[in-house]
Structure formats: structure tokens, C-alpha cells
């Protein structure tokens, strides 16, 4: 599960940087690089939304997405 959380952090980071560049400079890097007007940006938005939900659930559960009540270093590395 730790790898899912790391991937979620990566997706949210890329989406945040993309949103920052679009907001500050009005340059859509993803559309410019791949040449698909809005399609890949929408996919990035959907993935970043799912990734954010994973991170929110992880945060609410105290750093672990499993339902163990004790330290779950075996599944995601979180400590009590």
C-alpha cells in the first residue's frame, strides 16, 4: 500500500505544478507537449482527484489506509 501512497503524492505534485503554471503564465504544458486540446488535462484532473482522495483517506486514518489498530509497518510503513 505504501507504493500507492507514493504514486498518489507524485500525481498530486504534478497536477499542482501544472495548475500553478496554467494559473501564473496561462501556458498549458500538457496540451503544448502532447497536442491534445484539453483531453490529457482532464485525465490529469481525474487522476489527481482520485489521488487526493487516497491521501485524504490516508490522513484521516492516521497515515495508514489499512484498518489495523496497531502499527502497520508491514503494509504501508505508518507508525502509531
Buried (B, 14 or more C-beta within 10 A) or exposed (E): BBEEBEEBBEBBEBBEEBBEBBEEEEEBEBBEEEEEEEEBBEEBEEBBEEBBEBBEEBEEBEBBBEEEEEEBEEEBBBEE
